[in-house]
């Protein structure tokens, strides 16, 4: 072991979690998956005599769910943290050596989001060791696949009935009650191949696509500018990739782009995609040589818009004030594991230590003090959200 284990039990747990390679298998370097995280959590909760279960989501990949019974067992409050991390191949520090320097703990997943997970399980550990029965049954879930397709939390939300949910992501301990959703899809243009010496014999799909992209920007952007949601602002879209043509001396007979749309509460993925289809329908009606189509989305997650007067929001704010002396209610532009619960009408917040600015970075770290404060905040919510 090249790193020194912290004398603080909570930070030592976080170090042990960061030392586990749990890069998502869909990403570069993701050979291990989340299995070692499941083993660690199983040992942690077994030592506390807290029951847990595993739920297979993908072959060999399981969600982990632990339970501590409340005074009212039928009322359930979920604390969720994804177990996978982003790829470590871009990192310029050893990704799985969780050194602590100047109050910062380094390594892949330290911020996103093993810090929140360590804080959540230690809050539950405190309840158990103090023999405290919370008002509601507390569920802790470690889920798979957040960094790719949200398969873990989609499965969890489908099979778990809870009254409210707290999702761990790096929010600098702000209480996030709103975030954007996402829908991603491909748009294709089919042309006609020809030799580049006689381009008039073909239909250039790349040229057609370029004009179509400009039209999409001209028509969709003003529509989105008229939509807004408190804490989030306007929806947005981005053309992220483009592929087309076979070689330089061919007239390109195909071109394909990928579009990422960020939704606000009130928008639906179906409605967003339909808006792009309407633009294409108008364009093809004006150009007989344009053959364009929108493919079915390959990724969808709902926006989060929990009411500001929801009990989980006020309980989290009270917990933050008790621990930090203040509470900040905010919104963020990225999507989280809260999306599937929000889509099912479950009041959900996102709250965790660390800054999103450090997530996925070449040098990832988390502020140790925030991790310790997060334990106190989570415990307060568990004990007082009745």
VENQUIMO-V757020 format. One line per field, one symbol per residue. phi: phi as a letter, one per 30 degrees, with the letter a starting at -180 (. if undefined). psi: psi as a letter, one per 30 degrees, with the letter a starting at -180 (. if undefined). A space follows every 10 residues. Layout:
BEGIN
phi = ???
psi = ???
END
This chain:
BEGIN
phi = .cccdddded ddddeddddd dbeeddceic ddiceddddd dddedddchc dbbcbdcbei bbdcbcbbdc dcddcbcccb bdcdbddcdd dcbedccddc bhiccckdie ccbddddddd ddddededdc hccdecdccc bccciddbbh ddddddddcb cbdabccdbd chidcccbbd cbbbacbcbc cbdadddbdd dcbdddddde dddddeddcd edddddcabe ibicdbbbdc bbbaicadcc ddcaabcccc ccccejdced dddddddddd dddddcbddc cbacddecab bddcbdedcd dddddddddd ddcciabccb bbdccbdded dddcidebbc aadjcddcdi ddbcabdddd ddddedddde dedcdc
psi = kflkkkfkee eeeeeeeefk jhkkfflkgh eeagefeeee eeeefeffhk lllkjkeljg kkkkjlkjkl ejffkkkkkk kkflllkgff kgljfgjikk khgkkllkfe ejhfeeeeee ffeeeeeefg hkjlelkkkk kkllgefdgg eefeeeeefk jlflkjkjlj ghgljjfkll akkklkkkkk bkklkffiff fajjeeeeee eeeeeeeeee eeefffklkk ffbllllkje lkkllelfgk kkglkklkkj kjllkflkee eeeeeeeeee eeefffjffj jlkklkkfkk kllkikkfgk eeeeeeeeee eeefflkkkl llflllffee eefggkkklk klllkfffkg lfjklkjeee eeeeeeeeee eeffj.
END
